[in-house]
């Protein structure tokens, strides 16, 4: 097959397959985030509901305690703040520009 010829549909790999498992670590997916989570440690009781629901595994936990966020992979969906059972929530979402100005 010539390098310049496009593959036909029978020659293409099946879509939706993960051919290289574990390669998500290589991709900085948090760079397009519009909102950033901010932890309020004085409110957090480390129930880890945020960790359980985070679709990006961006909640950092050490010794059973919520320690912060992996902002390299957090996409800013806000599920962590939404599922926090504490009122007010131990996690708030702020606009990315505001968080950078506040030094968070």
C-alpha positions as CSV (number, residue, x, y, z in Angstrom):
1,X,0.0,0.0,0.0
2,X,1.3,3.4,-0.9
3,X,2.0,5.8,1.9
4,X,0.1,8.6,0.2
5,X,-3.1,6.6,-0.3
6,X,-5.7,6.9,2.5
7,X,-6.9,3.7,4.1
8,X,-10.3,2.3,3.2
9,X,-12.9,1.6,5.8
10,X,-12.0,-2.1,6.0
11,X,-8.4,-1.1,6.8
12,X,-9.1,1.3,9.7
13,X,-8.9,0.0,13.3
14,X,-12.2,-0.3,15.2
15,X,-13.0,3.0,16.9
16,X,-13.3,3.3,20.7
17,X,-10.5,0.9,21.4
18,X,-7.8,1.7,24.0
19,X,-4.7,0.4,22.2
20,X,-2.2,1.8,24.8
21,X,-3.7,1.4,28.3
22,X,-2.5,3.9,30.8
23,X,-1.5,6.7,28.3
24,X,-3.9,9.2,29.8
25,X,-1.1,10.3,32.2
26,X,0.7,11.7,29.2
27,X,-2.1,14.2,28.4
28,X,-2.7,17.5,30.2
29,X,-6.5,17.7,30.0
30,X,-6.9,20.4,32.6
31,X,-5.5,23.1,30.4
32,X,-9.0,24.0,28.9
33,X,-10.8,24.2,32.2
34,X,-13.0,27.2,32.7
35,X,-13.7,26.6,36.4
36,X,-11.3,25.4,39.1
37,X,-12.2,23.6,42.3
38,X,-11.0,25.2,45.6
39,X,-10.9,23.2,48.8
40,X,-11.9,24.7,52.1
41,X,-10.1,22.4,54.5
42,X,-11.8,23.9,57.6
43,X,-15.1,22.5,56.3
44,X,-13.9,19.2,54.8
45,X,-14.5,16.1,56.9
46,X,-12.7,13.7,54.4
47,X,-15.8,11.7,53.6
48,X,-14.3,11.3,50.1
49,X,-17.6,11.6,48.2
50,X,-15.7,14.0,45.9
51,X,-13.1,11.3,45.2
52,X,-15.8,8.7,44.6
53,X,-17.7,10.8,42.0
54,X,-14.7,12.5,40.2
55,X,-14.7,11.3,36.6
56,X,-11.1,12.3,36.1
57,X,-9.5,10.8,39.2
58,X,-8.3,14.3,40.0
59,X,-8.9,14.2,43.8
60,X,-5.7,13.7,45.7
61,X,-6.0,11.5,48.7
62,X,-3.3,10.6,51.3
63,X,-3.9,8.3,54.2
64,X,-7.7,8.5,53.8
65,X,-7.8,12.3,53.7
66,X,-8.6,14.7,50.8
67,X,-5.5,16.7,50.2
68,X,-6.4,18.7,47.1
69,X,-6.7,18.4,43.3
70,X,-4.7,17.1,40.4
71,X,-5.2,20.3,38.3
72,X,-3.3,18.8,35.4
73,X,-6.2,16.4,34.8
74,X,-9.2,18.2,36.4
75,X,-11.5,19.5,33.8
76,X,-13.6,21.7,36.1
77,X,-16.9,19.8,35.8
78,X,-17.9,20.7,39.4
79,X,-19.1,17.3,40.4
80,X,-16.9,17.3,43.4
81,X,-18.5,20.5,44.8
82,X,-22.0,19.2,43.9
83,X,-21.7,15.9,45.7
84,X,-20.1,17.3,48.8
85,X,-22.6,16.6,51.6
86,X,-21.6,19.7,53.7
87,X,-23.5,22.9,53.4
88,X,-21.8,25.1,52.6
89,X,-19.7,22.8,50.4
90,X,-16.1,22.1,51.3
91,X,-15.3,22.6,47.6
92,X,-16.3,25.7,45.6
93,X,-15.8,26.3,41.9
94,X,-14.2,29.6,40.9
95,X,-13.5,30.9,37.4
96,X,-10.0,29.9,36.3
97,X,-8.8,33.6,35.9
98,X,-10.0,34.5,39.4
99,X,-8.2,31.5,41.0
100,X,-5.0,32.5,39.3
101,X,-5.3,36.1,40.5
102,X,-5.9,34.9,44.0
103,X,-2.8,32.7,43.8
104,X,-4.7,29.4,44.3
